[in-house]
Each structure stands twice: as structure tokens, then as C-alpha cells.
């Protein structure tokens, strides 16, 4: 059985209610409220496709009722048609300026009532369907964007003889930190910023595509000059992403978070990092967050020149320092969040496969 669209009639005159029911009952499910308070109370449990609202109600006028309806959860987009016996064009103009879809005058002409009702509900259903399609399309575009981002990240990782597991871990570690920081300091980030930091963390080393193999893949210890070249991956990454973002002229902020991460994830909170020697909150928040997972994963991963540290050793180095890595390198809030989710870090690190 196909369910009917629903209409809420807000009208205090029994004769008018009976007349409206006689016209509408066959095609629509009709709810009735005899005053403004009753309508507002009913709308807390019922969300009709249309409201027929009398202007002259006993407890408040229809304009006040409409204003209150728009403040109810889920009721902002429900179309409203005023029903009135008045012929004052000012009243009609005022109602339309408040967002009413139309006016229907008493006494009702059944054919006019049905046509206006039908047209109004069809417009509402079209808008609802369009919003649904837009959400689906947005989700598709988001998924496509994330696939492209992951592809770019994997390209950089392959240059460094990686398998992609490093960037996947970085994203998971970053997600743990972001979620914890959002729980304890909700004013630091919006939900959208949280999502961007997590997704774009995978692009932190995208600049390695511009580092020569002779340096990037060197087995032995790097010379000072070679390490200076390695450092340029931050600048190269920022430039690559900035030039990519320029293709999106309609959104100049596109990839801003990714650029911040790529350029500044080796900056240190005490100002001893690179490429710019930024200090404290001069470092973009996204980069301050991703910096810790990057260090943690480096400590707990095996390299040609070192064995992998276990979690407790890596934690001790990050929290207490070993001369090369110091707690002053990290934002205190990020460090605090790390300590609050360290068991989750440990679980991810203990379960990672050998690369």
C-alpha cells in the first residue's frame, strides 16, 4: 500500500475543518489542530508534508505560529499555506515575506485548494529529493577525492621503498589524536577540520617525490648537505599541493590543511624545527598534530640504520626526550592527548606487519 502525503490543518472552526477534510481526505492523510499551541505540540511528533495555517486563531495569530514552527527541530523546511478570509493585500504580502508558500482564501474553492496543495507538496518533495541527490553526489565526490589523495600518498611512499602501511598508520594515529583533542578541547577544531586533518595527514611526505633517489634511498648515514636536501621535501610538498589547489579557482582554501601539514609537520613547538623555524602556535594546528604520529611511527618502525623500538621506549623518548627528540618539540595539548590514547597507539604499533 502506497502511503499518502500528509497535511496538518490548523483551524479553529469546526465547519471549516469538516469542509477541508471533505476535500483533502481522499488524497491526503489529514491531521488537525484547533489552535497554535496544539499545532506546535503536534509537530513535535508528526512532520507533515504541508501545513494549512489559519491566520485568525484563538490563542495566537498565524504569523506567530509560523515563527514558532520554524524554530522546531525538523520543521524549518515544511511548507506553509495561510488560509484566511481577509482580502487585505498587506496581510498577504507580510505572510509571504515570512516564508509562507501561498494563500488560500475562504470560502474554499475545492479545485483551487487541491491544485495549490498538490503543487506545494510536489515542490517540497522535489526539494527533498534534490537535497538527497546532492548529499549522495557530495559523498561520491568525497570518496573520489580521498581515493586520489591516497593515490598521491602511495606514490610518495613508494619512492621511499614503502608499502603504504606507514601512511595508513599515520592516518590512524592522527585520527586517535584528533578525536581525543576534539573531546577535551572542542573549540580548537570544527568537525570539518577534524576530518580534513585525518584525511590529509597521508600527504605529509608528498614532497619526497622531488628528492633524488641517491639521497632518499641511501643506506648509510646522510651527510649534513644530504640532510639539508631531505629537509626540502616539506617545501616541495607544499608547492605541489599549492599548485594543485590553484586548479580549484572556486575554492581557494582547497587543500589548505594538506599544505599546512606537508610544509610544517617537521616544525617543532620550541622553534627548533624546519623549514621555517616556526614556534608554538605559529605552527598550524594540523601540522602540530601530525608531527607526533610521524615521530612515533619512525621510532617504532625498523629502518636500515636502526631496529624498531617497542611502544614503551618510543613513549619514553617522546615524553622525556633522548636528546634528539624532546617533549618540548610537541604541542602540550597534543602530547596530553597522546598520553590519553597511548594504549590505542600501542595496539596499532604492536599489530603492524613487517614492511
C-alpha positions in Angstrom: 0.0 0.0 0.0 1.4 3.4 -1.0 1.4 5.8 1.9 -0.3 9.2 1.5 1.3 12.5 1.8 0.2 14.3 5.0 -1.2 17.7 5.7 -1.6 19.5 9.1 -4.7 21.7 9.2 -4.6 24.4 11.9 -8.1 25.8 12.1 -10.5 26.5 15.0 -13.8 26.5 13.1 -15.4 23.0 13.0 -17.3 23.8 9.9 -14.1 24.8 8.1 -12.3 21.7 9.4 -15.1 19.5 8.1 -15.0 21.2 4.7 -11.2 20.8 4.4 -11.4 17.2 5.4 -14.1 16.5 2.8 -11.8 18.0 0.1 -8.5 16.5 1.2 -9.2 13.2 2.9 -9.3 11.1 -0.2 -5.8 12.1 -1.3 -4.0 13.0 1.9 -3.6 12.0 5.5 -5.0 14.9 7.4 -4.0 15.9 10.9 -5.9 18.7 12.7 -5.0 21.2 15.4 -7.6 23.7 16.6 -5.1 26.4 17.9 -1.5 27.4 17.6 -0.4 25.6 20.8 -1.9 22.4 19.6 -0.2 22.7 16.3 3.2 23.3 17.9 2.7 20.3 20.3 1.6 18.0 17.4 4.6 19.0 15.3 6.9 17.5 18.0 5.8 14.0 16.9 4.4 14.5 13.4 6.2 16.1 10.4 3.6 16.7 7.7 4.4 17.5 4.0 2.3 20.7 4.2 0.7 22.9 6.9 -2.5 24.8 6.1 -2.5 27.5 8.7 -5.4 29.8 9.6 -4.3 33.4 10.4 -7.1 34.1 12.9 -6.6 31.5 15.7 -8.0 31.9 19.2 -4.7 31.8 21.1 -2.2 33.5 18.7 -2.3 34.7 15.1 -1.0 32.5 12.3 2.1 34.7 11.9 3.2 33.9 15.5 2.5 30.3 14.9 4.7 30.2 11.8 7.5 31.9 13.6 7.4 29.3 16.4 7.1 26.4 13.9 10.3 27.5 12.2 12.2 27.1 15.5 11.1 23.5 16.0 13.6 20.8 15.1 12.9 19.4 11.6 10.2 21.9 10.8 12.1 24.6 9.1 11.5 23.3 5.6 7.9 22.3 5.9 5.9 24.4 3.5 3.0 26.5 4.9 0.0 27.9 3.1 -2.0 30.5 5.0 -5.8 30.2 5.0 -7.7 33.4 5.6 -11.0 35.2 4.9 -9.2 38.6 4.8 -8.6 40.4 1.5 -6.0 42.8 2.7 -3.0 42.6 0.3 -0.7 43.8 3.1 -1.5 40.8 5.2 -0.8 38.5 2.2 2.5 40.3 1.5 3.5 40.1 5.1 2.8 36.3 5.3 4.8 35.7 2.1 7.7 37.7 3.4 7.8 35.4 6.4 8.2 32.4 4.2 4.7 31.2 3.5 4.4 29.4 0.2 0.9 30.7 -0.7 -2.5 31.9 0.4 -5.9 30.2 0.1 -8.9 32.3 0.7 -12.2 31.4 2.4 -14.7 30.2 1.4 -12.7 27.4 -0.2 -12.9 26.6 -3.9 -12.2 22.8 -3.9 -10.4 22.8 -7.2 -8.2 25.7 -6.3 -7.4 24.2 -2.9 -6.4 20.9 -4.4 -4.3 22.4 -7.1 -2.4 24.7 -4.7 -2.0 21.9 -2.2 -0.8 19.5 -4.9 1.7 22.0 -6.3 3.1 22.9 -2.9 3.7 19.3 -1.9 5.3 18.4 -5.2 7.7 21.3 -4.8 8.6 20.1 -1.3 9.1 16.5 -2.5 11.3 17.8 -5.3 13.4 19.8 -2.9 13.8 16.9 -0.6 14.8 14.6 -3.4 17.2 17.2 -4.7 18.8 17.5 -1.3 19.2 13.7 -1.1 20.8 13.6 -4.6 23.2 16.4 -3.6 24.2 14.6 -0.5 24.8 11.4 -2.5 26.8 13.3 -5.1 28.8 15.0 -2.3 29.6 11.7 -0.8 30.7 10.3 -4.1 33.0 13.3 -4.7 34.4 13.0 -1.2 35.1 9.3 -1.7 36.8 10.1 -5.1 38.8 12.9 -3.5 40.0 10.6 -0.7 41.0 7.9 -3.3 43.0 10.5 -5.2 44.7 11.7 -2.0 45.6 8.1 -1.0 47.0 7.5 -4.5 49.2 10.6 -4.3 50.3 9.5 -0.8 51.1 6.0 -2.0 53.2 7.5 -4.9 55.4 9.4 -2.4 55.6 6.3 -0.1 56.8 4.1 -3.0 59.6 6.5 -3.7 60.9 5.7 -0.2 60.6 1.9 -0.7 57.5 1.9 1.4 54.4 -0.3 1.0 51.8 2.2 2.1 51.4 0.9 5.6 53.3 3.9 7.0 50.7 6.4 5.7 47.9 4.2 6.8 49.3 4.1 10.3 49.9 7.8 10.3 46.2 8.4 9.4 45.1 6.0 12.2 47.4 7.6 14.8 46.2 11.1 13.7 42.6 10.0 14.0 43.2 8.9 17.6 44.7 12.2 18.5 42.2 14.4 16.6 39.3 12.6 18.2 40.8 12.9 21.7 41.6 16.6 21.3 38.1 17.3 20.0 36.7 15.6 23.1 38.8 17.5 25.5 39.2 20.8 23.6 36.1 21.0 21.3 36.7 24.7 20.5 40.0 24.0 18.9 38.6 22.4 15.7 35.3 22.1 13.8 34.2 18.6 12.8 35.1 19.5 9.2 38.6 20.4 10.3 38.9 17.2 12.2 38.0 15.2 9.1 40.5 17.2 6.9 43.4 16.7 9.3 42.8 13.0 9.4 42.5 12.6 5.6 45.3 15.0 4.7 47.7 13.5 7.2 48.5 10.9 4.5 50.0 13.7 2.3 52.6 14.8 4.9 55.6 13.3 2.9 54.2 14.0 -0.6 57.3 16.2 -1.2 59.6 13.2 -1.2 58.7 12.8 -4.9 61.2 15.6 -5.5 64.1 14.1 -3.6 66.8 12.4 -5.6 67.0 8.6 -5.2 70.7 8.8 -4.4 69.8 10.6 -1.2 66.3 9.3 -0.4 67.3 5.6 -0.8 70.8 5.9 0.7 71.5 3.1 3.1 74.2 4.8 5.2 74.1 7.9 7.3 73.3 11.1 5.5 75.8 13.9 5.3 74.8 17.4 6.5 74.4 18.5 2.9 72.3 15.5 2.1 70.1 16.0 5.1 69.6 19.6 4.0 68.2 18.2 0.7 65.9 15.8 2.6 64.5 18.8 4.5 63.3 20.3 1.3 60.6 17.7 1.0 58.5 19.9 3.2 58.8 22.9 0.8 58.4 20.7 -2.3 55.3 19.1 -0.8 53.7 22.4 0.0 54.4 23.7 -3.5 52.9 20.6 -5.2 49.8 20.9 -3.2 49.6 24.7 -3.6 49.8 24.3 -7.4 47.1 21.6 -7.2 44.9 23.8 -5.2 45.2 26.6 -7.8 43.3 24.4 -10.2 40.2 24.9 -8.0 39.6 28.6 -8.5 36.1 28.5 -7.0 37.6 27.3 -3.7 40.9 29.0 -2.8 41.1 27.2 0.5 41.0 23.7 -1.0 43.9 21.7 0.3 44.9 24.4 2.7 45.1 21.9 5.6 47.1 19.5 3.4 49.6 22.3 2.5 50.0 23.2 6.2 50.7 19.5 7.1 53.1 18.9 4.2 55.1 22.1 4.9 55.1 22.2 8.7 55.0 18.7 10.1 58.7 18.9 10.9 58.4 22.2 12.7 58.8 21.9 16.5 56.9 23.6 19.2 60.1 25.1 20.7 61.1 26.6 17.4 64.0 24.3 16.6 62.3 22.6 13.6 62.3 23.2 9.8 61.8 24.6 7.2 60.9 28.0 8.8 61.7 27.5 12.5 58.1 28.3 13.5 57.4 28.3 17.2 54.3 27.4 19.3 51.0 28.4 17.8 52.8 29.9 14.7 52.8 26.3 13.6 49.4 25.3 12.0 47.4 23.1 14.3 47.1 20.3 11.7 50.9 20.1 11.5 51.3 20.2 15.3 49.0 17.2 15.5 50.6 15.1 12.6 54.1 15.8 13.9 53.7 13.4 16.8 52.4 10.4 14.9 55.2 10.9 12.4 57.8 10.8 15.1 56.1 7.9 16.9 55.9 5.8 13.8 59.5 6.5 12.9 60.6 5.3 16.4 58.5 2.1 16.3 59.5 1.2 12.7 62.6 -0.7 11.6 65.0 1.1 9.4 68.3 0.2 7.7 70.1 2.1 10.4 68.0 1.1 13.5 65.7 -1.6 14.9 62.1 -0.8 15.8 61.6 0.5 19.3 58.7 -1.0 21.4 55.9 1.3 22.4 57.2 1.9 25.9 60.6 3.0 24.7 59.0 5.3 22.0 56.7 6.8 24.6 59.5 7.4 26.9 61.5 9.2 24.2 58.5 11.4 23.3 57.6 12.2 26.9 61.0 12.5 28.5 63.4 13.0 25.5 66.6 11.4 24.3 68.5 14.5 23.2 67.4 14.2 19.5 63.6 14.0 20.3 62.4 16.1 23.2 59.0 16.8 24.7 59.4 20.5 24.0 59.1 19.6 20.3 55.4 18.9 20.7 52.3 21.0 21.4 51.5 20.3 25.1 47.8 19.6 24.2 48.9 17.1 21.5 51.2 15.5 24.0 48.5 15.3 26.6 46.2 13.7 24.0 48.9 11.1 23.2 49.1 10.1 26.8 45.4 9.7 27.0 45.2 7.4 24.0 48.6 5.7 24.3 47.1 2.2 24.7 45.4 2.6 21.3 48.8 3.7 19.8 50.4 0.7 21.4 47.8 -1.7 20.0 48.2 -0.3 16.5 52.0 -0.4 16.7 52.1 -4.0 18.1 49.8 -5.3 15.4 51.6 -3.8 12.4 53.1 -6.1 9.9 56.7 -6.1 8.9 57.4 -3.9 5.9 
